[in-house]
Amino acid sequence: MKLVILALLIAGAYGCGLPTFPPMVNRVVGGEDVRPHSWPWQASLQYKTSSSYFHTCGGTLISNQWVLTAAHCISSRTYRVYLGKHSMNTPNEKGSIAIAPAKIIVHELWDSARIRNDIALIKLQTPVQFSDTIKPACLPKDGQVLPNATPCYVTGWGRLWTGGPTPDILQQALLPVVDHQTCSQPDWWGSLVTGKMVCAGGDGLLSSCNGDSGGPLNCQSANGSWDVQGVVSFGSSLGCNYPKKPSVFTRVASYSSWINKVMTTN
C-alpha cells in the first residue's frame, strides 16, 4: 500500500491525466491524427523479432513504473514499452524512451476462450521521469460506471480500417459509451459482455481496430483530468466498424483492488 500511495503522490505532483498539450477533442467527428503528445500516457507495446522491434499493442502509463495493458497482448515474446511516442516511424523521437519490462503480470483469471479478465500490468525495469511528453493517466474511482453516451476517446496506432494500413501518427477517435443494458442485448454483444466490461461506439463508423488492443479508453472527469476507464479488449470479427458491435473494453474500475494488489506486492 505504501508503494501505491507513493506512486499516486508522484503522479499527483505532476497532475495525472493532465497533459501539457491538451488534446483537441471538441472538433473530433472521426478518427484523426492527435495533437503531438496530447495523450502522454499512451504506450506502445513492442515485440522483438531478430534485432528489430514492432508495435503489437497499446498500453497506458498509470505511475512512474507501471503500464496497464490487455492480457491477450501478452505471450512468451521479448517486449519493450515505448513511451512519449507520436510518430511511430521517427527513430530517436525527442521526448520518447523505450524501456524493457522487469515483470509482466497477467490477471490470474484471464480466460482467453470467453474473453474474461483481459487485463495485465507491466512493471518497467526503471522508473520513468515524467515530462511534457510522458505523464500518467488517472485511474477511475473503484466501481465507477459511466452513464450512457459519455464521450470518451480511444487512442492508438491500430489499423485505420478493417484490413487497412497502420498509421505513423497516433490516432484518436470519439467513442460514446454504450450502457450495459444496451450492449448486452441479443443483437448487440449479448451475454459475451459482462459488467466488468464497458462498450463504446457501435455506430458503424468508428471503433478501435487491430493494433489498438491494450490501449486506453480516455474519459474526462468532472475536474478536467483524464481517466483510463477502459483497456481495449475485443471487437467484431466482421470488421472494425460494424453496427451494433461497439468496441469492448475491460472496465478498469472493476479491477481497482487487483491493480493495487499487484502494484504493492511486486
Phi, psi and omega in degrees: 000324178300321180294319179296315179299317179297316180299319180293323177295318178296314179298319181296325180296331179259002179073080179301141178070015181236089182292147174298323180247092186303142179295148178269092188252338185295333184261002185284119174238353178209169177297140183201167174301140179275160168295134184309126174063027179276350173236070192290357176264355180293130178243153171248117175272122186236142179250154184263132171229122188058244181249010184243155177247145181227140178296135176233326183210167173264179177194172182227124174287123181243353173201185183284357180219006184230137178236133180265136177209190181262146179298324184290350177280345190260132174220204182270012181289168171269128186241163163219159178246123179257126180242152178078014182278144171237305177259118182291335183264008179257108179288149178052042181298133182301132178087002180251159181207142176252130183229136177281151176287142169272322178213149171233118183247111176270141180307132186295341179253022176299126182236101184289333181291318182255001181054061178244142178057049182276076184209144179210157177236140178244122174267126182283148181300324179227143177299144179268146176271123180293147182206188177295335184257347181226111178216157179275151169278160174276152172269146180286167176293144180305125177079002183301136175239123182281140178294157176303140176075008174303127181283119178231166184230129173266140180230146178168178178252026180289171182305145183287334173201172183306119181073004184276185182283162172266145184277159171280317185267140175306136182251156173225150178211138178285123177230101176295143179293139173251122185295160186298324181300320179284313187294334181269005176294151185305323182272002172257247180257351177059216186284354178294332180269130178248176178291349177267014178235160174228135179259148178207137181099223177090011180271000180084002182248314186233145176192174167284167180211180182307127182104343176274344183313141178084345182280175188272151161260109186267122181230132184277132180275174183298331181273003176098348179278162182255129177257146171271094185276340182214158173242123183305121184247298181206166177217191185283140174288347180280344180151162185287331184240068186252132181302141179062016174232071181295161172298141180246132183240146168293127183279108187301324182296344177276351186238024181302314182293323179294316179299313180298318181296314180298317183290331181274340184254001181231000000 
